[in-house]
Amino acid sequence: MLASCGLRNTDNRTKPTHENFEAYCPYCDYLNVFNRATDLNDSDSIDGEERPCGNPECQRPFALTYDSIDPTFVLLYYEAQTLLEQKRFGDAIVKLATSIEQFFTHSLFELLAWQRLAANESDYHIADVANRIAARLTQAIDGAAYQDLRNLFLHMLIGGPITTIQDAERTIGRIVRTTPSDAALGTIADPKLQSAAHRLKMLSLHEVRNRIIHHTTYRPPESEARALFQGTEDVMWTLVDKLDVRFESLGI
């Protein structure tokens, strides 16, 4: 027997994640789990698209609504929080480390390429330069793990504020994977950015993540997991606000 066929309010009946989009069918209340790569053609945003209900007794098409516009690092962060509250502390730390790795990548592309392009979309010269920078960034981060991405990000901060495409060009030529010295971080002019950069350098998140997945299949206790979350959240969201990288400026 199907539930009532009357269309119901779909508010708060969806759950977007990085990999999936979960939605209750408004006709039969069946929980559909659509995989973005397999079921949704790898779409980043599917708001308004229709898909048939997966319940064999229903199969009625319905609109997928309330998809998230958050960048990947934010979606992964929320997933990490959910795992933390479920007391899956090892999984939560692994997901949190992936989130901040995505934050590094997101910020590099936003600050060095896409924000400059978004501010000057009609300028073909800036578009060409931004695309060249993006190509160089793609090469720079190829195969990069947590520490490499963190160091590239920190060297970008050391390079100073990026307000023009010329600033971005100079910076892309200077960022490297070597760990910056404390003295170099001390040259960051903004006191809050400098403090966050020092705290970021000191984070042990990646070391604990590696113990969990590579070495001893370590099971972290709740106290350690929550301390890592507190330290990471403090640093990451301070940087997000100071650098204005909460969203994707081009919607890509």
C-alpha positions as CSV (number, residue, x, y, z in Angstrom):
1,M,0.0,0.0,0.0
2,L,1.2,3.5,-0.9
3,A,1.0,6.3,1.5
4,S,-1.3,9.2,0.7
5,C,-0.7,10.5,-2.8
6,G,-1.1,14.2,-1.8
7,L,2.0,16.3,-2.3
8,R,3.6,17.1,1.0
9,N,5.8,20.0,2.2
10,T,9.4,19.1,1.3
11,D,11.0,21.5,3.8
12,N,13.7,19.8,5.9
13,R,13.1,16.5,4.0
14,T,16.4,16.5,2.1
15,K,20.0,16.0,3.2
16,P,22.7,17.0,0.8
17,T,26.2,15.7,1.3
18,H,29.4,15.7,-0.8
19,E,28.7,12.3,-2.3
20,N,24.9,11.9,-2.0
21,F,21.6,13.7,-2.1
22,E,19.0,12.1,0.3
23,A,15.4,13.0,-0.2
24,Y,12.1,11.6,1.1
25,C,9.6,11.0,-1.7
26,P,6.7,13.6,-1.2
27,Y,4.2,10.9,-2.2
28,C,5.1,7.7,-0.4
29,D,7.7,8.9,2.2
30,Y,10.4,6.5,0.9
31,L,13.9,7.7,1.7
32,N,15.8,8.0,-1.6
33,V,19.6,8.1,-1.6
34,F,20.9,9.5,-4.9
35,N,24.6,9.2,-5.5
36,R,25.9,12.3,-7.3
37,A,28.4,10.4,-9.5
38,T,26.2,7.4,-10.3
39,D,22.6,8.7,-10.2
40,L,23.0,12.5,-10.8
41,N,25.7,12.6,-13.5
42,D,28.2,14.0,-11.0
43,S,26.3,17.3,-10.8
44,D,27.5,19.7,-8.1
45,S,24.0,21.2,-7.7
46,I,20.9,19.5,-8.8
47,D,18.3,21.9,-7.3
48,G,15.0,21.5,-9.2
49,E,15.9,18.4,-11.2
50,E,13.4,15.6,-11.2
51,R,14.1,11.9,-10.5
52,P,11.8,8.9,-10.1
53,C,11.2,7.6,-6.6
54,G,13.2,4.5,-5.9
55,N,10.3,2.7,-4.2
56,P,9.2,0.0,-6.6
57,E,5.6,0.6,-5.5
58,C,5.8,4.3,-6.3
59,Q,8.4,5.4,-8.9
60,R,6.7,8.7,-9.3
61,P,9.1,11.5,-10.4
62,F,9.6,14.4,-8.0
63,A,11.7,17.5,-7.8
64,L,14.9,17.4,-5.8
65,T,15.0,20.7,-3.9
66,Y,17.1,22.4,-1.2
67,D,20.5,21.2,-2.5
68,S,23.4,22.9,-0.8
69,I,25.5,25.6,-2.5
70,D,28.3,25.2,0.0
71,P,31.8,24.4,-1.4
72,T,33.1,20.9,-0.8
73,F,35.1,21.7,2.3
74,V,32.0,22.9,4.1
75,L,30.0,19.8,3.2
76,L,32.8,17.6,4.4
77,Y,33.1,19.6,7.6
78,Y,29.4,19.1,8.4
79,E,29.7,15.4,7.7
80,A,32.7,15.3,10.1
81,Q,30.6,16.9,12.8
82,T,27.8,14.3,12.3
83,L,30.4,11.5,12.7
84,L,31.7,13.2,15.8
85,E,28.3,13.3,17.4
86,Q,27.8,9.6,16.5
87,K,31.0,8.8,18.4
88,R,32.7,7.6,15.3
89,F,35.8,9.5,16.3
90,G,38.3,8.0,13.9
91,D,36.0,8.5,10.9
92,A,35.3,12.0,12.1
93,I,39.0,12.9,12.3
94,V,39.7,11.4,8.8
95,K,36.7,13.4,7.4
96,L,37.8,16.6,9.1
97,A,41.4,16.3,7.7
98,T,39.9,15.8,4.2
99,S,37.7,18.9,4.8
100,I,40.7,21.2,5.6
101,E,42.7,19.7,2.7
102,Q,39.8,20.8,0.5
103,F,39.8,24.2,2.2
104,F,43.4,24.7,1.3
105,T,42.7,23.9,-2.4
106,H,39.5,25.9,-2.5
107,S,41.3,29.0,-1.0
108,L,44.2,28.8,-3.3
109,F,42.0,28.7,-6.4
110,E,39.6,31.4,-5.0
111,L,42.3,33.9,-4.0
112,L,44.7,33.4,-6.9
113,A,42.3,32.9,-9.7
114,W,38.5,32.9,-9.4
115,Q,38.0,35.9,-7.2
116,R,40.1,38.0,-9.6
117,L,38.1,36.6,-12.6
118,A,34.7,37.1,-10.9
119,A,35.5,40.8,-10.3
120,N,36.6,41.3,-14.0
121,E,34.6,38.8,-16.0
122,S,34.4,41.0,-19.1
123,D,38.2,41.6,-19.2
124,Y,39.6,38.9,-21.5
125,H,43.2,39.6,-20.5
126,I,42.4,38.9,-16.8
127,A,40.4,35.8,-17.8
128,D,43.4,34.5,-19.7
129,V,45.7,35.2,-16.8
130,A,43.3,33.6,-14.3
131,N,43.0,30.5,-16.3
132,R,46.8,30.3,-16.6
133,I,47.1,30.6,-12.9
134,A,44.5,27.9,-12.3
135,A,46.5,25.6,-14.7
136,R,49.7,26.3,-12.7
137,L,47.8,25.7,-9.4
138,T,46.5,22.4,-10.8
139,Q,50.1,21.3,-11.4
140,A,51.3,22.6,-8.1
141,I,48.8,20.6,-6.1
142,D,49.1,17.4,-8.1
143,G,49.7,14.6,-5.7
144,A,49.9,17.0,-2.8
145,A,48.9,15.6,0.6
146,Y,47.9,17.6,3.8
147,Q,51.3,19.1,4.6
148,D,52.1,20.0,1.0
149,L,48.7,21.7,0.6
150,R,49.1,23.5,4.0
151,N,52.5,24.8,3.0
152,L,51.3,26.1,-0.4
153,F,48.5,27.8,1.4
154,L,50.8,29.3,4.1
155,H,53.3,30.6,1.5
156,M,50.3,32.3,-0.2
157,L,49.5,34.1,3.0
158,I,53.2,35.1,3.4
159,G,53.1,36.7,0.0
160,G,50.7,39.4,1.2
161,P,47.2,40.5,0.3
162,I,46.0,39.5,-3.2
163,T,43.9,42.3,-4.6
164,T,44.9,42.3,-8.3
165,I,45.6,39.8,-10.9
166,Q,49.2,41.0,-10.8
167,D,49.4,40.2,-7.1
168,A,48.2,36.7,-8.0
169,E,50.8,36.2,-10.7
170,R,53.6,37.2,-8.3
171,T,52.3,34.9,-5.6
172,I,51.8,31.8,-7.8
173,G,55.5,32.1,-8.7
174,R,56.6,32.0,-5.0
175,I,54.5,29.3,-3.3
176,V,56.3,26.1,-2.6
177,R,55.8,22.9,-0.7
178,T,58.5,23.5,1.9
179,T,57.4,24.2,5.5
180,P,57.7,28.0,6.1
181,S,59.7,29.1,9.1
182,D,58.0,30.9,12.1
183,A,60.0,34.0,11.1
184,A,58.4,33.9,7.6
185,L,54.9,33.5,9.1
186,G,55.8,36.5,11.3
187,T,55.9,38.7,8.2
188,I,52.1,38.3,7.6
189,A,50.9,41.8,8.3
190,D,47.4,41.1,9.6
191,P,47.6,40.1,13.2
192,K,44.6,37.7,13.1
193,L,45.9,36.0,9.9
194,Q,49.4,35.7,11.4
195,S,48.1,34.1,14.5
196,A,45.9,31.7,12.6
197,A,48.8,30.8,10.3
198,H,51.0,29.9,13.3
199,R,48.2,27.8,14.8
200,L,47.6,26.1,11.5
201,K,51.3,25.1,11.3
202,M,51.0,23.6,14.8
203,L,47.9,21.5,14.2
204,S,48.5,17.8,14.6
205,L,45.3,16.7,12.8
206,H,47.1,15.1,9.9
207,E,49.4,13.1,12.2
208,V,46.4,11.6,14.1
209,R,44.7,11.0,10.7
210,N,47.7,9.1,9.5
211,R,47.8,7.0,12.7
212,I,44.2,6.1,12.1
213,I,44.4,5.0,8.4
214,H,48.0,4.2,7.7
215,H,49.8,2.8,10.7
216,T,48.2,1.4,13.8
217,T,44.5,1.6,13.1
218,Y,44.5,3.9,16.1
219,R,41.2,4.5,17.9
220,P,41.2,8.0,19.2
221,P,39.3,8.8,22.4
222,E,36.5,11.4,22.5
223,S,38.7,13.9,24.4
224,E,41.3,13.8,21.7
225,A,38.8,14.0,18.8
226,R,37.0,17.0,20.3
227,A,40.2,18.8,21.0
228,L,41.3,18.3,17.4
229,F,37.9,19.6,16.2
230,Q,38.1,22.7,18.4
231,G,41.6,23.6,17.3
232,T,40.8,22.9,13.6
233,E,37.5,24.8,13.7
234,D,39.1,27.8,15.3
235,V,41.8,28.1,12.7
236,M,39.7,27.2,9.6
237,W,36.8,29.5,10.3
238,T,39.0,32.3,11.3
239,L,40.8,32.0,7.9
240,V,37.5,31.6,6.0
241,D,36.2,34.9,7.5
242,K,39.4,36.8,7.1
243,L,40.0,35.7,3.5
244,D,36.4,35.8,2.5
245,V,36.4,32.3,0.9
246,R,33.1,31.0,2.4
247,F,31.6,30.4,-1.0
248,E,32.6,29.8,-4.6
249,S,32.8,33.2,-6.4
250,L,32.1,31.7,-9.8
251,G,29.7,29.0,-8.7
252,I,32.0,26.3,-10.1
